[in-house]
Amino acid sequence: MGISKTQIFTEQQNELAQFFKVLGHPARVAILQHISKQNSCICNDLVEEIGLAQATISQHLKELKSIGLLKGEVEGKSMCYCINVERWNMLQNELNSFFNTTKSNCC
């Protein structure tokens, strides 16, 4: 496998690529959609809502936390998750900037 040349790209390009990589799984999109519709942090209902095993959900949550889109707090024996609004807004701004500066000058 080749060596990644991420250092030749801007910080913004690398960060957007990482977001796209993590968001490239439908389960993670479903998790974000479910959590973003809640009024408070959610704990154990993701397994029932998404229909995947607890271990699989945990791995997806870990990936979403790694890019900062989720915050998690320990509540008793459970971990509760909610959207990290600051990071969520930053991603929205980055994507808007990315799409708004793209020219549609193709044939």
JOKA-V972732 format. One record per backbone hydrogen bond with DSSP energy under -1.0 kcal/mol. NH is the residue of the N-H (numbers start at 1). CO is the residue of the C=O. E is the energy in kcal/mol with one decimal. If there is no record, write none. Layout:
nh: {NH,NH}
co: {CO,CO}
e: {E,E}
This chain:
nh: {8,9,14,15,16,17,18,19,20,21,22,23,29,30,31,32,33,34,35,36,38,42,49,50,51,57,58,59,60,61,62,63,64,65,66,68,69,71,73,75,78,80,81,82,84,85,88,89,90,91,92,93,94,95,96,97,98,99,100,101}
co: {5,6,10,11,12,13,14,15,16,17,18,19,25,26,27,28,29,30,31,32,35,81,45,46,47,53,54,55,56,57,58,59,60,61,62,65,64,82,80,78,75,73,42,71,69,83,84,85,86,87,88,89,90,91,92,93,94,95,96,97}
e: {-1.8,-1.7,-2.4,-2.6,-2.7,-2.2,-2.1,-2.3,-2.8,-2.4,-2.4,-2.9,-1.7,-2.5,-2.4,-2.5,-2.6,-2.4,-2.8,-2.6,-1.5,-2.3,-2.5,-3.1,-1.8,-2.6,-2.6,-1.8,-2.1,-2.8,-2.1,-1.9,-2.3,-2.4,-1.9,-1.5,-1.7,-2.9,-2.6,-3.5,-1.9,-3.4,-2.8,-2.1,-2.5,-1.2,-2.8,-2.7,-1.8,-2.5,-2.2,-2.5,-2.5,-2.8,-2.6,-2.6,-2.5,-2.9,-2.9,-1.5}
